[in-house]
């Protein structure tokens, strides 16, 4: 689970998803660094298997903190890769 703030617009939500997903077939636009050399060990997987499945096991939550963000909640929540919106 990864939670971050989105203040206003869907473009910010898209950028959040890109930053939290590894590049791959499903997420070619992913920008998450592949410094996960030892991460697979934590899940009894080799590095390759971890990178193949990691994106499916990450819940991306955006936190909406403004009136403008609330006005755009439908657009933000429809962003591919967003699993949950937390409204303040």
PDB file of N, CA, C and O in Angstrom:
ATOM      1  N   UNK A   1       0.840  -1.160   0.000  1.00  0.00           N
ATOM      2  CA  UNK A   1       0.000   0.000   0.000  1.00  0.00           C
ATOM      3  C   UNK A   1       0.892   1.231   0.000  1.00  0.00           C
ATOM      4  O   UNK A   1       1.843   1.338   0.774  1.00  0.00           O
ATOM      5  N   UNK A   2       0.557   2.151  -0.887  1.00  0.00           N
ATOM      6  CA  UNK A   2       1.267   3.421  -0.957  1.00  0.00           C
ATOM      7  C   UNK A   2       0.217   4.514  -0.998  1.00  0.00           C
ATOM      8  O   UNK A   2      -0.705   4.461  -1.812  1.00  0.00           O
ATOM      9  N   UNK A   3       0.346   5.506  -0.125  1.00  0.00           N
ATOM     10  CA  UNK A   3      -0.622   6.600  -0.056  1.00  0.00           C
ATOM     11  C   UNK A   3       0.112   7.918  -0.250  1.00  0.00           C
ATOM     12  O   UNK A   3       1.149   8.161   0.367  1.00  0.00           O
ATOM     13  N   UNK A   4      -0.438   8.764  -1.112  1.00  0.00           N
ATOM     14  CA  UNK A   4       0.143  10.082  -1.344  1.00  0.00           C
ATOM     15  C   UNK A   4      -0.974  11.081  -1.593  1.00  0.00           C
ATOM     16  O   UNK A   4      -2.128  10.698  -1.785  1.00  0.00           O
ATOM     17  N   UNK A   5      -0.638  12.332  -1.589  1.00  0.00           N
ATOM     18  CA  UNK A   5      -1.624  13.393  -1.737  1.00  0.00           C
ATOM     19  C   UNK A   5      -1.786  13.809  -3.194  1.00  0.00           C
ATOM     20  O   UNK A   5      -0.805  13.923  -3.929  1.00  0.00           O
ATOM     21  N   UNK A   6      -3.029  14.034  -3.604  1.00  0.00           N
ATOM     22  CA  UNK A   6      -3.349  14.631  -4.901  1.00  0.00           C
ATOM     23  C   UNK A   6      -4.168  15.870  -4.587  1.00  0.00           C
ATOM     24  O   UNK A   6      -5.241  15.774  -3.991  1.00  0.00           O
ATOM     25  N   UNK A   7      -3.677  17.012  -4.977  1.00  0.00           N
ATOM     26  CA  UNK A   7      -4.323  18.264  -4.583  1.00  0.00           C
ATOM     27  C   UNK A   7      -5.508  18.637  -5.477  1.00  0.00           C
ATOM     28  O   UNK A   7      -6.563  19.025  -4.976  1.00  0.00           O
ATOM     29  N   UNK A   8      -5.337  18.518  -6.816  1.00  0.00           N
ATOM     30  CA  UNK A   8      -6.342  19.116  -7.679  1.00  0.00           C
ATOM     31  C   UNK A   8      -6.838  18.273  -8.842  1.00  0.00           C
ATOM     32  O   UNK A   8      -8.048  18.161  -9.037  1.00  0.00           O
ATOM     33  N   UNK A   9      -5.939  17.674  -9.623  1.00  0.00           N
ATOM     34  CA  UNK A   9      -6.335  17.187 -10.944  1.00  0.00           C
ATOM     35  C   UNK A   9      -5.930  15.746 -11.230  1.00  0.00           C
ATOM     36  O   UNK A   9      -5.063  15.176 -10.568  1.00  0.00           O
ATOM     37  N   UNK A  10      -6.586  15.176 -12.239  1.00  0.00           N
ATOM     38  CA  UNK A  10      -6.291  13.815 -12.671  1.00  0.00           C
ATOM     39  C   UNK A  10      -4.838  13.674 -13.130  1.00  0.00           C
ATOM     40  O   UNK A  10      -4.233  12.622 -12.923  1.00  0.00           O
ATOM     41  N   UNK A  11      -4.275  14.692 -13.738  1.00  0.00           N
ATOM     42  CA  UNK A  11      -2.885  14.615 -14.206  1.00  0.00           C
ATOM     43  C   UNK A  11      -1.944  14.281 -13.050  1.00  0.00           C
ATOM     44  O   UNK A  11      -0.965  13.558 -13.231  1.00  0.00           O
ATOM     45  N   UNK A  12      -2.240  14.801 -11.879  1.00  0.00           N
ATOM     46  CA  UNK A  12      -1.425  14.491 -10.710  1.00  0.00           C
ATOM     47  C   UNK A  12      -1.593  13.028 -10.316  1.00  0.00           C
ATOM     48  O   UNK A  12      -0.626  12.380  -9.914  1.00  0.00           O
ATOM     49  N   UNK A  13      -2.806  12.506 -10.428  1.00  0.00           N
ATOM     50  CA  UNK A  13      -3.050  11.097 -10.118  1.00  0.00           C
ATOM     51  C   UNK A  13      -2.302  10.199 -11.088  1.00  0.00           C
ATOM     52  O   UNK A  13      -1.750   9.176 -10.683  1.00  0.00           O
ATOM     53  N   UNK A  14      -2.276  10.567 -12.362  1.00  0.00           N
ATOM     54  CA  UNK A  14      -1.527   9.798 -13.368  1.00  0.00           C
ATOM     55  C   UNK A  14      -0.046   9.783 -13.000  1.00  0.00           C
ATOM     56  O   UNK A  14       0.602   8.739 -13.077  1.00  0.00           O
ATOM     57  N   UNK A  15       0.485  10.923 -12.606  1.00  0.00           N
ATOM     58  CA  UNK A  15       1.899  10.997 -12.220  1.00  0.00           C
ATOM     59  C   UNK A  15       2.187  10.137 -10.996  1.00  0.00           C
ATOM     60  O   UNK A  15       3.246   9.514 -10.913  1.00  0.00           O
ATOM     61  N   UNK A  16       1.259  10.096 -10.047  1.00  0.00           N
ATOM     62  CA  UNK A  16       1.418   9.258  -8.851  1.00  0.00           C
ATOM     63  C   UNK A  16       1.504   7.792  -9.253  1.00  0.00           C
ATOM     64  O   UNK A  16       2.399   7.078  -8.800  1.00  0.00           O
ATOM     65  N   UNK A  17       0.589   7.339 -10.094  1.00  0.00           N
ATOM     66  CA  UNK A  17       0.593   5.937 -10.536  1.00  0.00           C
ATOM     67  C   UNK A  17       1.887   5.613 -11.262  1.00  0.00           C
ATOM     68  O   UNK A  17       2.486   4.568 -11.010  1.00  0.00           O
ATOM     69  N   UNK A  18       2.328   6.475 -12.149  1.00  0.00           N
ATOM     70  CA  UNK A  18       3.594   6.237 -12.866  1.00  0.00           C
ATOM     71  C   UNK A  18       4.763   6.065 -11.908  1.00  0.00           C
ATOM     72  O   UNK A  18       5.631   5.217 -12.118  1.00  0.00           O
ATOM     73  N   UNK A  19       4.781   6.871 -10.860  1.00  0.00           N
ATOM     74  CA  UNK A  19       5.868   6.808  -9.896  1.00  0.00           C
ATOM     75  C   UNK A  19       5.832   5.587  -8.992  1.00  0.00           C
ATOM     76  O   UNK A  19       6.837   5.250  -8.367  1.00  0.00           O
ATOM     77  N   UNK A  20       4.691   4.922  -8.916  1.00  0.00           N
ATOM     78  CA  UNK A  20       4.543   3.787  -8.018  1.00  0.00           C
ATOM     79  C   UNK A  20       4.515   2.444  -8.722  1.00  0.00           C
ATOM     80  O   UNK A  20       4.411   1.402  -8.074  1.00  0.00           O
ATOM     81  N   UNK A  21       4.605   2.460 -10.036  1.00  0.00           N
ATOM     82  CA  UNK A  21       4.571   1.212 -10.802  1.00  0.00           C
ATOM     83  C   UNK A  21       5.911   1.004 -11.503  1.00  0.00           C
ATOM     84  O   UNK A  21       6.507   1.941 -12.036  1.00  0.00           O
ATOM     85  N   UNK A  22       6.372  -0.261 -11.489  1.00  0.00           N
ATOM     86  CA  UNK A  22       7.569  -0.606 -12.238  1.00  0.00           C
ATOM     87  C   UNK A  22       7.226  -0.645 -13.725  1.00  0.00           C
ATOM     88  O   UNK A  22       6.109  -1.022 -14.080  1.00  0.00           O
ATOM     89  N   UNK A  23       8.154  -0.265 -14.602  1.00  0.00           N
ATOM     90  CA  UNK A  23       7.881  -0.385 -16.029  1.00  0.00           C
ATOM     91  C   UNK A  23       7.707  -1.859 -16.403  1.00  0.00           C
ATOM     92  O   UNK A  23       8.431  -2.719 -15.902  1.00  0.00           O
ATOM     93  N   UNK A  24       6.760  -2.142 -17.270  1.00  0.00           N
ATOM     94  CA  UNK A  24       6.514  -3.518 -17.695  1.00  0.00           C
ATOM     95  C   UNK A  24       5.429  -3.560 -18.745  1.00  0.00           C
ATOM     96  O   UNK A  24       5.012  -2.521 -19.258  1.00  0.00           O
ATOM     97  N   UNK A  25       4.969  -4.759 -19.067  1.00  0.00           N
ATOM     98  CA  UNK A  25       3.940  -4.923 -20.102  1.00  0.00           C
ATOM     99  C   UNK A  25       2.661  -4.175 -19.758  1.00  0.00           C
ATOM    100  O   UNK A  25       2.109  -3.464 -20.598  1.00  0.00           O
ATOM    101  N   UNK A  26       2.189  -4.332 -18.528  1.00  0.00           N
ATOM    102  CA  UNK A  26       0.934  -3.701 -18.114  1.00  0.00           C
ATOM    103  C   UNK A  26       1.106  -2.213 -17.866  1.00  0.00           C
ATOM    104  O   UNK A  26       0.178  -1.437 -18.095  1.00  0.00           O
ATOM    105  N   UNK A  27       2.275  -1.804 -17.404  1.00  0.00           N
ATOM    106  CA  UNK A  27       2.544  -0.403 -17.073  1.00  0.00           C
ATOM    107  C   UNK A  27       3.801   0.080 -17.788  1.00  0.00           C
ATOM    108  O   UNK A  27       4.804   0.358 -17.131  1.00  0.00           O
ATOM    109  N   UNK A  28       3.777   0.187 -19.116  1.00  0.00           N
ATOM    110  CA  UNK A  28       4.989   0.641 -19.820  1.00  0.00           C
ATOM    111  C   UNK A  28       5.399   2.055 -19.420  1.00  0.00           C
ATOM    112  O   UNK A  28       6.558   2.438 -19.581  1.00  0.00           O
ATOM    113  N   UNK A  29       4.458   2.821 -18.903  1.00  0.00           N
ATOM    114  CA  UNK A  29       4.746   4.187 -18.481  1.00  0.00           C
ATOM    115  C   UNK A  29       5.260   4.259 -17.047  1.00  0.00           C
ATOM    116  O   UNK A  29       5.534   5.347 -16.542  1.00  0.00           O
ATOM    117  N   UNK A  30       5.395   3.090 -16.376  1.00  0.00           N
ATOM    118  CA  UNK A  30       5.878   3.059 -15.001  1.00  0.00           C
ATOM    119  C   UNK A  30       7.269   3.655 -14.874  1.00  0.00           C
ATOM    120  O   UNK A  30       8.113   3.467 -15.750  1.00  0.00           O
ATOM    121  N   UNK A  31       7.506   4.373 -13.786  1.00  0.00           N
ATOM    122  CA  UNK A  31       8.797   5.036 -13.592  1.00  0.00           C
ATOM    123  C   UNK A  31       9.460   4.648 -12.278  1.00  0.00           C
ATOM    124  O   UNK A  31      10.495   5.207 -11.917  1.00  0.00           O
ATOM    125  N   UNK A  32       8.870   3.694 -11.561  1.00  0.00           N
ATOM    126  CA  UNK A  32       9.452   3.280 -10.280  1.00  0.00           C
ATOM    127  C   UNK A  32      10.811   2.646 -10.525  1.00  0.00           C
ATOM    128  O   UNK A  32      10.962   1.820 -11.426  1.00  0.00           O
ATOM    129  N   UNK A  33      11.782   3.021  -9.741  1.00  0.00           N
ATOM    130  CA  UNK A  33      13.125   2.487  -9.898  1.00  0.00           C
ATOM    131  C   UNK A  33      13.191   1.001  -9.605  1.00  0.00           C
ATOM    132  O   UNK A  33      12.423   0.484  -8.794  1.00  0.00           O
ATOM    133  N   UNK A  34      14.101   0.326 -10.259  1.00  0.00           N
ATOM    134  CA  UNK A  34      14.235  -1.124 -10.091  1.00  0.00           C
ATOM    135  C   UNK A  34      15.359  -1.457  -9.127  1.00  0.00           C
ATOM    136  O   UNK A  34      16.154  -2.360  -9.390  1.00  0.00           O
ATOM    137  N   UNK A  35      15.434  -0.757  -8.039  1.00  0.00           N
ATOM    138  CA  UNK A  35      16.411  -1.055  -7.010  1.00  0.00           C
ATOM    139  C   UNK A  35      15.905  -2.154  -6.091  1.00  0.00           C
ATOM    140  O   UNK A  35      16.281  -2.221  -4.920  1.00  0.00           O
ATOM    141  N   UNK A  36      15.055  -3.011  -6.627  1.00  0.00           N
ATOM    142  CA  UNK A  36      14.409  -4.049  -5.815  1.00  0.00           C
ATOM    143  C   UNK A  36      15.213  -5.345  -5.799  1.00  0.00           C
ATOM    144  O   UNK A  36      14.640  -6.432  -5.733  1.00  0.00           O
ATOM    145  N   UNK A  37      16.514  -5.233  -5.858  1.00  0.00           N
ATOM    146  CA  UNK A  37      17.362  -6.410  -5.960  1.00  0.00           C
ATOM    147  C   UNK A  37      17.100  -7.396  -4.826  1.00  0.00           C
ATOM    148  O   UNK A  37      17.151  -8.607  -5.039  1.00  0.00           O
ATOM    149  N   UNK A  38      16.822  -6.897  -3.631  1.00  0.00           N
ATOM    150  CA  UNK A  38      16.604  -7.780  -2.491  1.00  0.00           C
ATOM    151  C   UNK A  38      15.139  -7.846  -2.057  1.00  0.00           C
ATOM    152  O   UNK A  38      14.799  -8.602  -1.147  1.00  0.00           O
ATOM    153  N   UNK A  39      14.284  -7.073  -2.691  1.00  0.00           N
ATOM    154  CA  UNK A  39      12.869  -7.034  -2.287  1.00  0.00           C
ATOM    155  C   UNK A  39      12.216  -8.398  -2.425  1.00  0.00           C
ATOM    156  O   UNK A  39      11.413  -8.784  -1.575  1.00  0.00           O
ATOM    157  N   UNK A  40      12.543  -9.133  -3.473  1.00  0.00           N
ATOM    158  CA  UNK A  40      11.952 -10.449  -3.671  1.00  0.00           C
ATOM    159  C   UNK A  40      12.219 -11.398  -2.520  1.00  0.00           C
ATOM    160  O   UNK A  40      11.390 -12.258  -2.219  1.00  0.00           O
ATOM    161  N   UNK A  41      13.368 -11.253  -1.870  1.00  0.00           N
ATOM    162  CA  UNK A  41      13.710 -12.103  -0.726  1.00  0.00           C
ATOM    163  C   UNK A  41      12.681 -11.968   0.396  1.00  0.00           C
ATOM    164  O   UNK A  41      12.415 -12.925   1.124  1.00  0.00           O
ATOM    165  N   UNK A  42      12.111 -10.784   0.528  1.00  0.00           N
ATOM    166  CA  UNK A  42      11.105 -10.558   1.565  1.00  0.00           C
ATOM    167  C   UNK A  42       9.806 -11.306   1.290  1.00  0.00           C
ATOM    168  O   UNK A  42       8.989 -11.496   2.191  1.00  0.00           O
ATOM    169  N   UNK A  43       9.619 -11.730   0.036  1.00  0.00           N
ATOM    170  CA  UNK A  43       8.381 -12.398  -0.354  1.00  0.00           C
ATOM    171  C   UNK A  43       8.655 -13.792  -0.923  1.00  0.00           C
ATOM    172  O   UNK A  43       7.823 -14.351  -1.638  1.00  0.00           O
ATOM    173  N   UNK A  44       9.822 -14.346  -0.603  1.00  0.00           N
ATOM    174  CA  UNK A  44      10.224 -15.672  -1.072  1.00  0.00           C
ATOM    175  C   UNK A  44      10.132 -15.815  -2.586  1.00  0.00           C
ATOM    176  O   UNK A  44       9.648 -16.823  -3.101  1.00  0.00           O
ATOM    177  N   UNK A  45      10.600 -14.796  -3.283  1.00  0.00           N
ATOM    178  CA  UNK A  45      10.615 -14.800  -4.746  1.00  0.00           C
ATOM    179  C   UNK A  45      11.994 -14.374  -5.216  1.00  0.00           C
ATOM    180  O   UNK A  45      12.710 -13.659  -4.514  1.00  0.00           O
ATOM    181  N   UNK A  46      12.358 -14.820  -6.412  1.00  0.00           N
ATOM    182  CA  UNK A  46      13.581 -14.285  -6.994  1.00  0.00           C
ATOM    183  C   UNK A  46      13.262 -12.891  -7.550  1.00  0.00           C
ATOM    184  O   UNK A  46      12.095 -12.516  -7.667  1.00  0.00           O
ATOM    185  N   UNK A  47      14.298 -12.136  -7.889  1.00  0.00           N
ATOM    186  CA  UNK A  47      14.119 -10.759  -8.345  1.00  0.00           C
ATOM    187  C   UNK A  47      13.219 -10.632  -9.551  1.00  0.00           C
ATOM    188  O   UNK A  47      12.389  -9.725  -9.617  1.00  0.00           O
ATOM    189  N   UNK A  48      13.374 -11.537 -10.514  1.00  0.00           N
ATOM    190  CA  UNK A  48      12.555 -11.470 -11.727  1.00  0.00           C
ATOM    191  C   UNK A  48      11.077 -11.688 -11.405  1.00  0.00           C
ATOM    192  O   UNK A  48      10.221 -10.929 -11.861  1.00  0.00           O
ATOM    193  N   UNK A  49      10.782 -12.715 -10.629  1.00  0.00           N
ATOM    194  CA  UNK A  49       9.394 -13.016 -10.278  1.00  0.00           C
ATOM    195  C   UNK A  49       8.787 -11.849  -9.491  1.00  0.00           C
ATOM    196  O   UNK A  49       7.627 -11.492  -9.701  1.00  0.00           O
ATOM    197  N   UNK A  50       9.563 -11.266  -8.598  1.00  0.00           N
ATOM    198  CA  UNK A  50       9.073 -10.125  -7.835  1.00  0.00           C
ATOM    199  C   UNK A  50       8.669  -8.983  -8.769  1.00  0.00           C
ATOM    200  O   UNK A  50       7.578  -8.428  -8.640  1.00  0.00           O
ATOM    201  N   UNK A  51       9.547  -8.635  -9.706  1.00  0.00           N
ATOM    202  CA  UNK A  51       9.249  -7.530 -10.618  1.00  0.00           C
ATOM    203  C   UNK A  51       8.075  -7.843 -11.544  1.00  0.00           C
ATOM    204  O   UNK A  51       7.367  -6.934 -11.977  1.00  0.00           O
ATOM    205  N   UNK A  52       7.866  -9.128 -11.850  1.00  0.00           N
ATOM    206  CA  UNK A  52       6.733  -9.507 -12.690  1.00  0.00           C
ATOM    207  C   UNK A  52       5.403  -9.375 -11.957  1.00  0.00           C
ATOM    208  O   UNK A  52       4.368  -9.178 -12.593  1.00  0.00           O
ATOM    209  N   UNK A  53       5.413  -9.480 -10.634  1.00  0.00           N
ATOM    210  CA  UNK A  53       4.162  -9.483  -9.874  1.00  0.00           C
ATOM    211  C   UNK A  53       3.977  -8.270  -8.966  1.00  0.00           C
ATOM    212  O   UNK A  53       2.879  -8.049  -8.456  1.00  0.00           O
ATOM    213  N   UNK A  54       5.016  -7.492  -8.758  1.00  0.00           N
ATOM    214  CA  UNK A  54       4.956  -6.396  -7.785  1.00  0.00           C
ATOM    215  C   UNK A  54       3.851  -5.387  -8.085  1.00  0.00           C
ATOM    216  O   UNK A  54       3.153  -4.947  -7.172  1.00  0.00           O
ATOM    217  N   UNK A  55       3.685  -5.018  -9.349  1.00  0.00           N
ATOM    218  CA  UNK A  55       2.668  -4.019  -9.684  1.00  0.00           C
ATOM    219  C   UNK A  55       1.260  -4.473  -9.315  1.00  0.00           C
ATOM    220  O   UNK A  55       0.415  -3.657  -8.948  1.00  0.00           O
ATOM    221  N   UNK A  56       1.013  -5.774  -9.414  1.00  0.00           N
ATOM    222  CA  UNK A  56      -0.318  -6.286  -9.077  1.00  0.00           C
ATOM    223  C   UNK A  56      -0.556  -6.319  -7.577  1.00  0.00           C
ATOM    224  O   UNK A  56      -1.692  -6.475  -7.128  1.00  0.00           O
ATOM    225  N   UNK A  57       0.500  -6.175  -6.809  1.00  0.00           N
ATOM    226  CA  UNK A  57       0.395  -6.285  -5.355  1.00  0.00           C
ATOM    227  C   UNK A  57       0.560  -4.951  -4.634  1.00  0.00           C
ATOM    228  O   UNK A  57       0.742  -4.916  -3.417  1.00  0.00           O
ATOM    229  N   UNK A  58       0.497  -3.858  -5.385  1.00  0.00           N
ATOM    230  CA  UNK A  58       0.620  -2.521  -4.795  1.00  0.00           C
ATOM    231  C   UNK A  58      -0.737  -1.836  -4.870  1.00  0.00           C
ATOM    232  O   UNK A  58      -1.316  -1.703  -5.948  1.00  0.00           O
ATOM    233  N   UNK A  59      -1.236  -1.406  -3.730  1.00  0.00           N
ATOM    234  CA  UNK A  59      -2.480  -0.640  -3.676  1.00  0.00           C
ATOM    235  C   UNK A  59      -2.103   0.835  -3.647  1.00  0.00           C
ATOM    236  O   UNK A  59      -1.444   1.295  -2.714  1.00  0.00           O
ATOM    237  N   UNK A  60      -2.520   1.573  -4.666  1.00  0.00           N
ATOM    238  CA  UNK A  60      -2.227   2.998  -4.751  1.00  0.00           C
ATOM    239  C   UNK A  60      -3.430   3.771  -4.215  1.00  0.00           C
ATOM    240  O   UNK A  60      -4.534   3.683  -4.752  1.00  0.00           O
ATOM    241  N   UNK A  61      -3.193   4.526  -3.152  1.00  0.00           N
ATOM    242  CA  UNK A  61      -4.232   5.340  -2.530  1.00  0.00           C
ATOM    243  C   UNK A  61      -3.838   6.802  -2.673  1.00  0.00           C
ATOM    244  O   UNK A  61      -2.716   7.187  -2.343  1.00  0.00           O
ATOM    245  N   UNK A  62      -4.760   7.608  -3.165  1.00  0.00           N
ATOM    246  CA  UNK A  62      -4.503   9.038  -3.217  1.00  0.00           C
ATOM    247  C   UNK A  62      -5.359   9.729  -2.171  1.00  0.00           C
ATOM    248  O   UNK A  62      -6.506   9.353  -1.929  1.00  0.00           O
ATOM    249  N   UNK A  63      -4.786  10.725  -1.571  1.00  0.00           N
ATOM    250  CA  UNK A  63      -5.447  11.496  -0.527  1.00  0.00           C
ATOM    251  C   UNK A  63      -5.849  12.840  -1.123  1.00  0.00           C
ATOM    252  O   UNK A  63      -4.992  13.600  -1.575  1.00  0.00           O
ATOM    253  N   UNK A  64      -7.129  13.132  -1.125  1.00  0.00           N
ATOM    254  CA  UNK A  64      -7.641  14.372  -1.700  1.00  0.00           C
ATOM    255  C   UNK A  64      -7.887  15.351  -0.564  1.00  0.00           C
ATOM    256  O   UNK A  64      -8.654  15.076   0.359  1.00  0.00           O
ATOM    257  N   UNK A  65      -7.213  16.512  -0.647  1.00  0.00           N
ATOM    258  CA  UNK A  65      -7.184  17.432   0.489  1.00  0.00           C
ATOM    259  C   UNK A  65      -7.761  18.811   0.209  1.00  0.00           C
ATOM    260  O   UNK A  65      -7.668  19.692   1.064  1.00  0.00           O
ATOM    261  N   UNK A  66      -8.352  19.027  -0.960  1.00  0.00           N
ATOM    262  CA  UNK A  66      -8.819  20.375  -1.278  1.00  0.00           C
ATOM    263  C   UNK A  66     -10.220  20.332  -1.876  1.00  0.00           C
ATOM    264  O   UNK A  66     -10.688  19.287  -2.328  1.00  0.00           O
ATOM    265  N   UNK A  67     -10.876  21.487  -1.868  1.00  0.00           N
ATOM    266  CA  UNK A  67     -12.203  21.597  -2.480  1.00  0.00           C
ATOM    267  C   UNK A  67     -12.130  21.300  -3.976  1.00  0.00           C
ATOM    268  O   UNK A  67     -13.002  20.630  -4.529  1.00  0.00           O
ATOM    269  N   UNK A  68     -11.079  21.808  -4.625  1.00  0.00           N
ATOM    270  CA  UNK A  68     -10.919  21.555  -6.068  1.00  0.00           C
ATOM    271  C   UNK A  68     -10.699  20.067  -6.322  1.00  0.00           C
ATOM    272  O   UNK A  68     -11.242  19.517  -7.280  1.00  0.00           O
ATOM    273  N   UNK A  69      -9.912  19.415  -5.476  1.00  0.00           N
ATOM    274  CA  UNK A  69      -9.717  17.972  -5.603  1.00  0.00           C
ATOM    275  C   UNK A  69     -11.017  17.218  -5.413  1.00  0.00           C
ATOM    276  O   UNK A  69     -11.288  16.252  -6.126  1.00  0.00           O
ATOM    277  N   UNK A  70     -11.825  17.654  -4.456  1.00  0.00           N
ATOM    278  CA  UNK A  70     -13.123  17.030  -4.222  1.00  0.00           C
ATOM    279  C   UNK A  70     -14.035  17.219  -5.430  1.00  0.00           C
ATOM    280  O   UNK A  70     -14.782  16.313  -5.800  1.00  0.00           O
ATOM    281  N   UNK A  71     -13.970  18.394  -6.038  1.00  0.00           N
ATOM    282  CA  UNK A  71     -14.763  18.658  -7.248  1.00  0.00           C
ATOM    283  C   UNK A  71     -14.353  17.736  -8.396  1.00  0.00           C
ATOM    284  O   UNK A  71     -15.164  17.429  -9.270  1.00  0.00           O
ATOM    285  N   UNK A  72     -13.095  17.296  -8.392  1.00  0.00           N
ATOM    286  CA  UNK A  72     -12.571  16.443  -9.462  1.00  0.00           C
ATOM    287  C   UNK A  72     -12.442  14.979  -9.043  1.00  0.00           C
ATOM    288  O   UNK A  72     -11.754  14.210  -9.714  1.00  0.00           O
ATOM    289  N   UNK A  73     -13.090  14.580  -7.946  1.00  0.00           N
ATOM    290  CA  UNK A  73     -12.896  13.241  -7.391  1.00  0.00           C
ATOM    291  C   UNK A  73     -13.280  12.135  -8.377  1.00  0.00           C
ATOM    292  O   UNK A  73     -12.617  11.098  -8.411  1.00  0.00           O
ATOM    293  N   UNK A  74     -14.313  12.322  -9.164  1.00  0.00           N
ATOM    294  CA  UNK A  74     -14.700  11.279 -10.126  1.00  0.00           C
ATOM    295  C   UNK A  74     -13.622  11.088 -11.176  1.00  0.00           C
ATOM    296  O   UNK A  74     -13.281   9.956 -11.520  1.00  0.00           O
ATOM    297  N   UNK A  75     -13.088  12.174 -11.682  1.00  0.00           N
ATOM    298  CA  UNK A  75     -12.026  12.113 -12.675  1.00  0.00           C
ATOM    299  C   UNK A  75     -10.764  11.483 -12.074  1.00  0.00           C
ATOM    300  O   UNK A  75     -10.135  10.628 -12.697  1.00  0.00           O
ATOM    301  N   UNK A  76     -10.405  11.906 -10.880  1.00  0.00           N
ATOM    302  CA  UNK A  76      -9.212  11.382 -10.206  1.00  0.00           C
ATOM    303  C   UNK A  76      -9.373   9.897  -9.911  1.00  0.00           C
ATOM    304  O   UNK A  76      -8.459   9.112 -10.166  1.00  0.00           O
ATOM    305  N   UNK A  77     -10.526   9.505  -9.377  1.00  0.00           N
ATOM    306  CA  UNK A  77     -10.724   8.106  -8.996  1.00  0.00           C
ATOM    307  C   UNK A  77     -10.844   7.171 -10.190  1.00  0.00           C
ATOM    308  O   UNK A  77     -10.666   5.962 -10.042  1.00  0.00           O
ATOM    309  N   UNK A  78     -11.139   7.703 -11.365  1.00  0.00           N
ATOM    310  CA  UNK A  78     -11.225   6.857 -12.568  1.00  0.00           C
ATOM    311  C   UNK A  78      -9.862   6.619 -13.210  1.00  0.00           C
ATOM    312  O   UNK A  78      -9.769   5.897 -14.203  1.00  0.00           O
ATOM    313  N   UNK A  79      -8.815   7.207 -12.665  1.00  0.00           N
ATOM    314  CA  UNK A  79      -7.466   7.035 -13.197  1.00  0.00           C
ATOM    315  C   UNK A  79      -7.031   5.583 -13.070  1.00  0.00           C
ATOM    316  O   UNK A  79      -7.095   4.998 -11.988  1.00  0.00           O
ATOM    317  N   UNK A  80      -6.589   5.004 -14.185  1.00  0.00           N
ATOM    318  CA  UNK A  80      -6.114   3.626 -14.189  1.00  0.00           C
ATOM    319  C   UNK A  80      -4.960   3.468 -13.199  1.00  0.00           C
ATOM    320  O   UNK A  80      -3.968   4.192 -13.275  1.00  0.00           O
ATOM    321  N   UNK A  81      -5.092   2.533 -12.284  1.00  0.00           N
ATOM    322  CA  UNK A  81      -4.053   2.291 -11.300  1.00  0.00           C
ATOM    323  C   UNK A  81      -4.382   2.819  -9.913  1.00  0.00           C
ATOM    324  O   UNK A  81      -3.767   2.391  -8.936  1.00  0.00           O
ATOM    325  N   UNK A  82      -5.335   3.738  -9.801  1.00  0.00           N
ATOM    326  CA  UNK A  82      -5.753   4.229  -8.494  1.00  0.00           C
ATOM    327  C   UNK A  82      -6.682   3.190  -7.876  1.00  0.00           C
ATOM    328  O   UNK A  82      -7.696   2.826  -8.471  1.00  0.00           O
ATOM    329  N   UNK A  83      -6.337   2.717  -6.695  1.00  0.00           N
ATOM    330  CA  UNK A  83      -7.141   1.704  -6.040  1.00  0.00           C
ATOM    331  C   UNK A  83      -8.124   2.258  -5.035  1.00  0.00           C
ATOM    332  O   UNK A  83      -9.122   1.614  -4.711  1.00  0.00           O
ATOM    333  N   UNK A  84      -7.838   3.482  -4.529  1.00  0.00           N
ATOM    334  CA  UNK A  84      -8.691   4.043  -3.488  1.00  0.00           C
ATOM    335  C   UNK A  84      -8.418   5.529  -3.355  1.00  0.00           C
ATOM    336  O   UNK A  84      -7.284   5.979  -3.518  1.00  0.00           O
ATOM    337  N   UNK A  85      -9.464   6.289  -3.057  1.00  0.00           N
ATOM    338  CA  UNK A  85      -9.312   7.720  -2.752  1.00  0.00           C
ATOM    339  C   UNK A  85      -9.685   7.931  -1.297  1.00  0.00           C
ATOM    340  O   UNK A  85     -10.712   7.443  -0.826  1.00  0.00           O
ATOM    341  N   UNK A  86      -8.851   8.653  -0.605  1.00  0.00           N
ATOM    342  CA  UNK A  86      -9.080   8.989   0.790  1.00  0.00           C
ATOM    343  C   UNK A  86      -9.395  10.475   0.825  1.00  0.00           C
ATOM    344  O   UNK A  86      -8.559  11.298   0.451  1.00  0.00           O
ATOM    345  N   UNK A  87     -10.590  10.823   1.271  1.00  0.00           N
ATOM    346  CA  UNK A  87     -11.028  12.218   1.263  1.00  0.00           C
ATOM    347  C   UNK A  87     -10.870  12.828   2.648  1.00  0.00           C
ATOM    348  O   UNK A  87     -11.322  12.260   3.642  1.00  0.00           O
ATOM    349  N   UNK A  88     -10.227  13.986   2.705  1.00  0.00           N
ATOM    350  CA  UNK A  88     -10.093  14.708   3.981  1.00  0.00           C
ATOM    351  C   UNK A  88     -11.083  15.846   4.047  1.00  0.00           C
ATOM    352  O   UNK A  88     -11.124  16.570   5.042  1.00  0.00           O
TER     353      UNK A  88
END
